[in-house]
Amino acid sequence: MSAADSLFGSDGFFLLALLAVTADAFMPLIPDGSMVIAATLGSAHSDTSPVLMAVGVALASVSGDLLLLRAARSGAGWAQRRLDRRPGAASAAAHILELLETKPGRTMLPLRFVTGGRTVLDLTMGTTTQPLNRFIRWSAVSSMVWAIYIVGLGYLNAHTFNTSWLSFAVSCLTATAVSALIARWVQRERRTVRDSAAAAEEESAAAAPVAAG
């Protein structure tokens, strides 16, 4: 076993990866996915269970959501200002709130795979007074799906390639590509909803009776 495998497969590095997953809700630029992949690769040939690793990653992800949500609800003004500082975040928040009413799963699950998606989602919920039961339930589901995906990706590539660096590179490139594709799908869905709303407004305006002059 190489020195890198010993480091990435250690309990200390896995705990660091879990902290990164939790903190990613607050700071989405943290490479938490890459760290989880590295930890999975480092432990792939040991007795460490990938199932337990996935459960740990999911719990860390849900914990990050709840911590940011609580911080946002205790300081809604701060959360709103943070949304307003991000280009497009305010309109995205309005779109998210609308979709959460009818399509919570279809809304929350893709955002788990998009960089910054869970941050906007958590801050959005933190600035509202909507009940949280359904949000927490879907946060747990989406966290578990993402955890199985990211741990499974590392574990599969660890047993596909002979070298750790190649397994890591392929895993990270795959995760980046999937994230980019989902982000494009989310943007396309937003445009579709926005265009539909604009068309409905135009139809309503055209159908409105003209007042006599």
Secondary structure as a PSIPRED ss2 file (coil, helix, strand):
# PSIPRED VFORMAT (PSIPRED V4.0)

   1 M C   1.000  0.000  0.000
   2 S C   1.000  0.000  0.000
   3 A H   0.000  1.000  0.000
   4 A H   0.000  1.000  0.000
   5 D H   0.000  1.000  0.000
   6 S H   0.000  1.000  0.000
   7 L H   0.000  1.000  0.000
   8 F H   0.000  1.000  0.000
   9 G C   1.000  0.000  0.000
  10 S C   1.000  0.000  0.000
  11 D H   0.000  1.000  0.000
  12 G H   0.000  1.000  0.000
  13 F H   0.000  1.000  0.000
  14 F H   0.000  1.000  0.000
  15 L H   0.000  1.000  0.000
  16 L H   0.000  1.000  0.000
  17 A H   0.000  1.000  0.000
  18 L H   0.000  1.000  0.000
  19 L H   0.000  1.000  0.000
  20 A H   0.000  1.000  0.000
  21 V H   0.000  1.000  0.000
  22 T H   0.000  1.000  0.000
  23 A H   0.000  1.000  0.000
  24 D C   1.000  0.000  0.000
  25 A C   1.000  0.000  0.000
  26 F C   1.000  0.000  0.000
  27 M C   1.000  0.000  0.000
  28 P C   1.000  0.000  0.000
  29 L C   1.000  0.000  0.000
  30 I C   1.000  0.000  0.000
  31 P C   1.000  0.000  0.000
  32 D H   0.000  1.000  0.000
  33 G H   0.000  1.000  0.000
  34 S H   0.000  1.000  0.000
  35 M H   0.000  1.000  0.000
  36 V H   0.000  1.000  0.000
  37 I H   0.000  1.000  0.000
  38 A H   0.000  1.000  0.000
  39 A H   0.000  1.000  0.000
  40 T H   0.000  1.000  0.000
  41 L H   0.000  1.000  0.000
  42 G H   0.000  1.000  0.000
  43 S H   0.000  1.000  0.000
  44 A C   1.000  0.000  0.000
  45 H C   1.000  0.000  0.000
  46 S C   1.000  0.000  0.000
  47 D C   1.000  0.000  0.000
  48 T C   1.000  0.000  0.000
  49 S C   1.000  0.000  0.000
  50 P H   0.000  1.000  0.000
  51 V H   0.000  1.000  0.000
  52 L H   0.000  1.000  0.000
  53 M H   0.000  1.000  0.000
  54 A H   0.000  1.000  0.000
  55 V H   0.000  1.000  0.000
  56 G H   0.000  1.000  0.000
  57 V H   0.000  1.000  0.000
  58 A H   0.000  1.000  0.000
  59 L H   0.000  1.000  0.000
  60 A H   0.000  1.000  0.000
  61 S H   0.000  1.000  0.000
  62 V H   0.000  1.000  0.000
  63 S H   0.000  1.000  0.000
  64 G H   0.000  1.000  0.000
  65 D H   0.000  1.000  0.000
  66 L H   0.000  1.000  0.000
  67 L H   0.000  1.000  0.000
  68 L H   0.000  1.000  0.000
  69 L H   0.000  1.000  0.000
  70 R H   0.000  1.000  0.000
  71 A H   0.000  1.000  0.000
  72 A H   0.000  1.000  0.000
  73 R H   0.000  1.000  0.000
  74 S H   0.000  1.000  0.000
  75 G C   1.000  0.000  0.000
  76 A H   0.000  1.000  0.000
  77 G H   0.000  1.000  0.000
  78 W H   0.000  1.000  0.000
  79 A H   0.000  1.000  0.000
  80 Q H   0.000  1.000  0.000
  81 R H   0.000  1.000  0.000
  82 R H   0.000  1.000  0.000
  83 L H   0.000  1.000  0.000
  84 D H   0.000  1.000  0.000
  85 R H   0.000  1.000  0.000
  86 R C   1.000  0.000  0.000
  87 P C   1.000  0.000  0.000
  88 G C   1.000  0.000  0.000
  89 A H   0.000  1.000  0.000
  90 A H   0.000  1.000  0.000
  91 S H   0.000  1.000  0.000
  92 A H   0.000  1.000  0.000
  93 A H   0.000  1.000  0.000
  94 A H   0.000  1.000  0.000
  95 H H   0.000  1.000  0.000
  96 I H   0.000  1.000  0.000
  97 L H   0.000  1.000  0.000
  98 E H   0.000  1.000  0.000
  99 L H   0.000  1.000  0.000
 100 L H   0.000  1.000  0.000
 101 E H   0.000  1.000  0.000
 102 T H   0.000  1.000  0.000
 103 K C   1.000  0.000  0.000
 104 P H   0.000  1.000  0.000
 105 G H   0.000  1.000  0.000
 106 R H   0.000  1.000  0.000
 107 T H   0.000  1.000  0.000
 108 M H   0.000  1.000  0.000
 109 L H   0.000  1.000  0.000
 110 P H   0.000  1.000  0.000
 111 L H   0.000  1.000  0.000
 112 R C   1.000  0.000  0.000
 113 F C   1.000  0.000  0.000
 114 V C   1.000  0.000  0.000
 115 T C   1.000  0.000  0.000
 116 G C   1.000  0.000  0.000
 117 G H   0.000  1.000  0.000
 118 R H   0.000  1.000  0.000
 119 T H   0.000  1.000  0.000
 120 V H   0.000  1.000  0.000
 121 L H   0.000  1.000  0.000
 122 D H   0.000  1.000  0.000
 123 L H   0.000  1.000  0.000
 124 T H   0.000  1.000  0.000
 125 M H   0.000  1.000  0.000
 126 G H   0.000  1.000  0.000
 127 T C   1.000  0.000  0.000
 128 T C   1.000  0.000  0.000
 129 T C   1.000  0.000  0.000
 130 Q C   1.000  0.000  0.000
 131 P C   1.000  0.000  0.000
 132 L C   1.000  0.000  0.000
 133 N H   0.000  1.000  0.000
 134 R H   0.000  1.000  0.000
 135 F H   0.000  1.000  0.000
 136 I H   0.000  1.000  0.000
 137 R H   0.000  1.000  0.000
 138 W H   0.000  1.000  0.000
 139 S H   0.000  1.000  0.000
 140 A H   0.000  1.000  0.000
 141 V H   0.000  1.000  0.000
 142 S H   0.000  1.000  0.000
 143 S H   0.000  1.000  0.000
 144 M H   0.000  1.000  0.000
 145 V H   0.000  1.000  0.000
 146 W H   0.000  1.000  0.000
 147 A H   0.000  1.000  0.000
 148 I H   0.000  1.000  0.000
 149 Y H   0.000  1.000  0.000
 150 I H   0.000  1.000  0.000
 151 V H   0.000  1.000  0.000
 152 G H   0.000  1.000  0.000
 153 L H   0.000  1.000  0.000
 154 G H   0.000  1.000  0.000
 155 Y H   0.000  1.000  0.000
 156 L H   0.000  1.000  0.000
 157 N H   0.000  1.000  0.000
 158 A H   0.000  1.000  0.000
 159 H C   1.000  0.000  0.000
 160 T C   1.000  0.000  0.000
 161 F C   1.000  0.000  0.000
 162 N C   1.000  0.000  0.000
 163 T C   1.000  0.000  0.000
 164 S H   0.000  1.000  0.000
 165 W H   0.000  1.000  0.000
 166 L H   0.000  1.000  0.000
 167 S H   0.000  1.000  0.000
 168 F H   0.000  1.000  0.000
 169 A H   0.000  1.000  0.000
 170 V H   0.000  1.000  0.000
 171 S H   0.000  1.000  0.000
 172 C H   0.000  1.000  0.000
 173 L H   0.000  1.000  0.000
 174 T H   0.000  1.000  0.000
 175 A H   0.000  1.000  0.000
 176 T H   0.000  1.000  0.000
 177 A H   0.000  1.000  0.000
 178 V H   0.000  1.000  0.000
 179 S H   0.000  1.000  0.000
 180 A H   0.000  1.000  0.000
 181 L H   0.000  1.000  0.000
 182 I H   0.000  1.000  0.000
 183 A H   0.000  1.000  0.000
 184 R H   0.000  1.000  0.000
 185 W H   0.000  1.000  0.000
 186 V H   0.000  1.000  0.000
 187 Q H   0.000  1.000  0.000
 188 R H   0.000  1.000  0.000
 189 E H   0.000  1.000  0.000
 190 R H   0.000  1.000  0.000
 191 R H   0.000  1.000  0.000
 192 T H   0.000  1.000  0.000
 193 V H   0.000  1.000  0.000
 194 R H   0.000  1.000  0.000
 195 D H   0.000  1.000  0.000
 196 S H   0.000  1.000  0.000
 197 A H   0.000  1.000  0.000
 198 A H   0.000  1.000  0.000
 199 A H   0.000  1.000  0.000
 200 A H   0.000  1.000  0.000
 201 E H   0.000  1.000  0.000
 202 E H   0.000  1.000  0.000
 203 E H   0.000  1.000  0.000
 204 S H   0.000  1.000  0.000
 205 A H   0.000  1.000  0.000
 206 A H   0.000  1.000  0.000
 207 A H   0.000  1.000  0.000
 208 A C   1.000  0.000  0.000
 209 P C   1.000  0.000  0.000
 210 V C   1.000  0.000  0.000
 211 A C   1.000  0.000  0.000
 212 A C   1.000  0.000  0.000
 213 G C   1.000  0.000  0.000
